[in-house]
Amino acid sequence: MSDSHFDAGPGAPGRRYVALLFADLSHSTELAGAMEAEDYAALLSALRHVYQEAIPKHGGVVVRVQGDGLLAMFGYPQTREDDGRRAVDAALELHRSVRGLRVALPAGRTLSLHSGIHSGLVLIGAGDIERGRFELLGAVPHIAARLSDAAQPHEILVSEEALGPARRYFRTAAPRRLQVKGRDTPVLAHPVDARADDALGAEAHAGRGMSPFIGRAAEIELLEQRLAEAMGGKPRSVAIAAAPGMGKTRLIEHFLRRAMARGCQVLRGYCESDLGAVPLQPFRQMLSSEAGVDGRPEAAEDFVRLLARRAESQPTVVFVDDWHWADDASKQVLAALRRLTDRRLLLLLSTRPAEHGEVIAVAAQTIVLAPLSEAEAAQAIATRLPGADPFVAAEIARHAGGNPLFIEELCHSAALGGSGLRPDRLRRDAGWLDQLVESRVQRLPAAQIELVRVAAVIGNVLPIWLLSSITGHGVDSPAVRGLAAQDFVFPGEHPGTLRFKHGLTRDIIYESVGLHARQRLHRRIAEAIRQRSAAEAQEEALEALAYHFDAGGDAEQAAHYAELAGDKALAASALDRARAQYRAALAALDRLPPSAEGARRWVAIVQRLGLVCVYDPLRSELALSRRALHLAEQFGDPATVARARYWLAYISYSLGEARAAIAHGERALAEAEAAGEQRLATQIVATLGESHATAANYGPALELLGRAIDVKRRHRSGRNTNVGLAFSLVCRAYVLGDRGEFALAYECFDEALACIGDVTHEIAATTHGWRSAVLLWQGRWAEASEAARESGRIAEATRSLSQLSIARAIGAHAAWMLERDPRAVQAIVEATDWLAPRESGLFRSLNHGWLAEGLIAVGRRKEGRHHAALALRRARERDLLGVGMTYRALARDAAATRPDAARRYIERAYATADARDSAHERAVTQLCEAEMALHHGHARQALALLDQAAAAFDAMFMAWHLGEAVRLREQASRRAG
């Protein structure tokens, strides 16, 4: 590892996670103008003295003092997990000291500071007379300075990134959101007033930011057993031991609430590290109002006697948090309490493992918390991030590694990023969390620090041969075993690999490695992988080669391997990986000097990316396709231009922009025919047919699809999977189904499935998905649900969020029709929300129509009408599939109070059925109109409508709907009687 040259050692400059404090004298310009120069100079000298005294006391370093302003850094030369808290404590002392300065001031003037504190990653360089002791580069100094500027006199503004869980130690006012230039999201800033007093601090410590309790059933059961024994007069002591973030506090708070519900009194306190702690602090917090021998308790014996007395009168739980910071006097109290007998007392402690992971016994029994199970992690993510799409949820679970704190922070980050967060764009911006992880790293021996940083550059999964090749450390190396003992790495899922226990930990460590050292390592790793894979199957290493060459700054090699990796992923129907690799290849090509060859490669990659977009569209890819067309027109021949325009048409189609798809498709067809590209022309004919089908232009759609299908059948190869023919058949099938020709539709679906065979391919998800939609139209709810499940299974396997969303929504609508369970409606809401940030409109009127109907039916009228408006907006793009249903939902909603409006909605539903040439849609609207007529007492009108609807249902084998028509007809006949 001699050539890695990390900026990693404690005290060395380079990338570091720090907390920065900016402080300025308020109204300093006015003061300077109102004071004699000598007096103002004395004031500045006094300020500098305050700064130089207070900052080191709290573990900080004065970076520079400029005039009356201060920049101080916490986390250098040694990163501590509580650097943000140290910065706040220092700021509070500065503000107190400045308010108390005895200097000559003009009449009516007082002194005050305004301060800002922010945490994160900075690049530390050597300073000079102008820049101060150090030069700090990055966004963190800028944000800290802006917080200071925004603070009022006497005010300390601390970002959430810097404060984090340490907020429990301070009194804070309502947070403010501040927009900072150069940052996408506002900074959440907490005004800090003072340190919390003991009682308030313990209470805040207990309850701050608690999310719902999840899992830990075995631990709760054990605690309940010990409580029962204590309540029976047998004192017990239990310690909960775990590293930060494993959920000690949530477990204990959940248990304490249950103890109070059983009639126990709960006395709580917490220990602090070296900052602000006093002897016997946790017990002082518990018994601050009690009387000792000479007034308030002071000696350890006083606290033991008072607690023992409490446990005589009422079952008592004594809880001390952060016991690992306990002072010697507190330990004496605990030892004395553990010797008590015949008391209804449970001693409960939370603590952390010691430096090397071992647990030091401080109670009769110690519960060591393990990471959350997969099921518990999934439940925690669903609670913290309701409605998250399953791919994002899985990525959060993978990064968090079962650590509840990491789950919470990643979910918070995802929520800030919006529901459009994708697994390859996870955000993380908690500076205090960075410092917590980095403080763990810096407690390692120097060799292990360098090893874990190299491991982070290799990746989340570490092939043992590669780690050994780069570092010289094999799996049996003491340094590697040390990292495992410290819970950084553990055996991977595949033989011959290790992996980071928490992906988030790996990310934080990776960011701490200096850029140039990181690039050198990436290039070494890439070459090692390439040399090894030259003798083996290089296909297995394509993604790794693309990643390491890209991170190492070799754009040419990165583009080459990313393109190959994308092709491999596409062939395996791994859509999300194919998309990521193709986009990485495009980004790498953009870093190369412009050339005609580069432009042609760019166009070819975008066209393959279009194959992904067909099944899982993203609006951002429309811009890529437009650029590809522009490049083709510059550097390509007529066939290349026609092909680029074709893919622009196809991506427009996949996003639901039917008009644009038809316009581009017709022009591309003319260009392909002029260039003599008959195979391409057939593809364009099929796409034009599909585009006309989405626009409900069923006549042209069937004619074009028929032409394409005939050609594809004639030229069908011997391959099992014929994707193009299958897709055209699926489109013809749903057109026939919408026209009520269900038998012919199912024949097309069967032929499409025969084109696919038994392989797991995204076209199979499309086929089963549309089959389930047609089954819905026919009222075959259970069969529709089964087909939707199969579509969803394949969509999950191929990582197609769009297809998974459609499958889940169809299945939920089928469940709604079968059971009328409001939870099914909510499932449609969630599945629809997954795709909202993608801005894809393809057949989205179906989702909005289902939601208009379901939400209005369950009484969520405002939401239902909102989705009705969205469905009608989709009608402008000729997306009509959910529009008739929407009008019927609005008609039912208006029937009781606005019969004229209801009548208009029914007329529009008929018009929509006519525009679609949809026999089943017309019959279902007749059923709805008959239902409303019967409700208003127009039995004969209802009978006439029901006779027409029943005949149509019978002809189309819509048995469920026919049953509804027969039931209503019986009611109408009795009333007309």
C-alpha positions, 0 to 999 in steps of 0.5 A: 500500500506504499503508493496510496499516500492517504491523507488519513492519519490523525493530524495530517491535512487532507479530507476531514469530517469537521464541525465549523463554528463562525462567530462575529461581533454583532453591530461591529461596524456601528461600534467601531464608528462610535468608539475611539480607535484605541478603545476598539482595539482593546475590544478586539484584543479582549475578543481574541483572548476569549476566542483563544481561551474557549475554543481549545477548552472544548477540543477545537482549533482556532483557524483564524481570527479576522477583526472581530470574527472567528472561524474555529474547527472541531474534528482536527487533528482528531475526529470525535463523534461529538464534534458538533456538540463540542462546537455548540458548547464552545459557542455558548461559552463564547456568547456568555463570555462576550456578554460579560466583557468589561470594556469601555463602550459607548452609552447604551451599547452592549456586546453580543455575538451571532454564530453559525455552526455546520458539519461535513467534509472539508479539504484541509490545506496549509494556511498562511497569514491571509488564510489563517492557520489552515485553508478550508475548502468545500461547501461546509465553510460557506454554509457555516458562514451563511448561518452566522450571517443569518443569526440575530444578535445573541443567536447561535444557528446550528444546522441539523447536520451538525447537531443531530441527536446532540440536540438533547443536550441543548434548549433550542427554539423552533428550527428555521429553513434557510436557503443557501446559494449553491445548495439544492435543499434548504438548511434546517437550522436550530437556534440554540439558547442554552444547555439543557438543565439536567431534568430537561436534558434527561427528558429530551434525551429520552424522547427526541425524534422517536420513531415507532418501535419495531422488532426486538421482541426477544429483548423486550420479553427478557426485560419484562421477565427481569421487571417481573422478578424485580417487582416481586422483591428481587432486585435485578440489573440489566445492561443494553450494549450496542454500538451507536445507532443500533436502537438502544434508546428506542428499545429502552424507551419502549420498555420504560413506557410499558413499565410505567403502565404496570405501575412502576416509577421510572427514574432516569439520568444520563452520563456525559463525556468529559464536557460539562459532566459532574460527579454523580451526574445521572443520579443528581438528575434523578434526585435533584429535588430530594433531601439528603443529610444536609439538604440536597444529596451530595455523597454517593451514600446519600444517593444510594439511601434515597434510591433504596427508599424509593424502591421500598415504597414503589416498584422502581426502574432506575435507568442510566443512559450512556453508562460508558461515560460514567464517573467513578462516583457513579460507579460506586453508587451502581455497585452499592445498588446492585448489592441491595436485597429485598427491594423492588428495583430494576437497574437498567443501563445503556452502554457501548462495547469497549474499544475492541468490541468486547462487552464489559460487564456492568450489570448482572446480565447484558443484552447485546443488540444485533442488527435488525433482521431483513423483515424488521429493516423492511418494516422500519423503512416502510414506517419511515418512508411510506410509499417508497418504491421497493427498489429504493427500499431495498437499496436503503436496506442494503446500505444500512446493514440492519443499523436502525440509525443508518436506516433512519438517516437514509430514509430522511435523506430519501424524503428530502430528495423526493419520491423520485429517489433512485437507488443510484442517487442515494443522498446522505448529508448528516455531518454528525453521522460522518463524524461518528463513523470517522471517529470509529475509523480513527480509533483503529491502529494506523495499518487498519486505518489505511486498510479500511480506506483501501477497502472502501475504494475497492467497493462495498463487496471485496474480492479477497484476491483483489484486497490481497493484491492491492494491500498484501493482506489476505483474509487471515491477516491480523489487520483484516481480522481486526476490521472484522472484530471492529464490525467494519467487514464480514464474510460476503454472500459469495465465497472468496469475498468480504463486504462492508457490514454497512454500505453507508459506513463504506460510503463515508470512509470512501469520501474521506480518501483524498481525490488523487490518492483515490484515483491512483487506487482506482487505476491500480484496482482496474488494472489488477482486475483486467489482468486477472480477467484476461485469463478468465471470463472477462464478462464477470468483471465488466461493471467493476472495470467500468466503475474503477476506470471511471473513478480513476479518470480514464474516460476511454476505458470507462466508456468501453467497459460500461458499454459492454456491461450495459449490453450484458445487463440488457441481455440478462433483462437487468434493466436498472443495471443496463440503464446505469451502465449505458448512462455511465458510458455516455457520461464517459464519452462526453469527457473525451474530445469531440469526434465523429466516431465518438458521436456515432458511439453516443448515438448507438448507446442511446438507441440501446438505452431506448430498449430499456426506456420502452419498459421502464421510461424516464423523462430525462431520456427524452433529452438524450434521444433528442441529442442523439438525433442531433448528432446523427444528423451531424455525423450519420448517414440517412439510415442512422438518422432514420434510426435515431428518429425512430428511437425518439418516436419510441421513447415519446411513445413510452412516455405517453406522448402519443402525438409526438410519437406519431409525428416522429414515427411517420417522418422516420418511416419515410426516411427509413424507406428512402434509405432502403432500410426495410427491417427498420421500416417494419419496426417503425410501422409497429411503433406507429401502430402502438402509438395509434393504439395509445391514442385510441385510434384503433382503426389505424392501429390495427391496420399498422400492427397487422402489417408489422405482425405479418412481416414479423411472422414471415421472418420469425427466426428460430429463437425462442424469444421474439420480442418485437412480434410479442410486443406487437401482438400484445398491443393488438390484444389490448386493442381487441380487448377494449373493443370487447373482442375478448376471445381474439384478444386472449388468442393474441396474448397466447401467441405472444407468450409462445414467442417468449418461451419460459425465459424471464424477460421484460416483455413477459411482464408486459404481456401478463400485465396487459392480459390482467388489464383486459381481464379487468375489463371483462370483470374476471377479477380473480384471474386478473389478480393472478396475471398481475402477480405474475407480471409483478414477479417478472418486473421485480426480477427485471428491475422494472419499476414502471411495470411493477407499478402497473402490476401492483395497481391492477392487482389492487384494483382487482382486490378492490372490486372483489372485496371493497377493502379501502386498503386496496385503494391505498395500494393503488395510491402508493403504486401510482406515486412511485412513478409520479417523479418520472413524469411518464404518462403512458396509460396513466389515465388508468391509474387515475381513473381507478383512484377517482372511482375508489377514493370517492367511494371510500369517502376521500372525495377531495383526493378522488376529484384530484385524480379525476382531474389528472385523468382528464388532463391525460385525455388531452394526449388521447390517453382515454383508457381511464377517462370513461371510468373517471366520468362515471365516478364523477357522475356517481359523486354528483348524482345525489346533489347535482343531477344535471352535472351527473347527466353531463358526466354520463354523456361524456363517458358515452362519448369516450366509449365511442371515441375508443370504439369500446363496446365494454366501456359503453355497456358499463356506462349503461349499467352506471346510468341505470343504477343512477336512474333507479336511485332517482326512481326512474325504474322504466328508464333503468329497465331499458338501459339494463336490457341493453347492457345485459345483452352486451355483457352476455355477448362479451362473456362479461359474467360478473357485470351480467350478474350485476345487471340482472340484480339491478333489473330485478330491483327495477322490475319490482319498482316498475311493477 
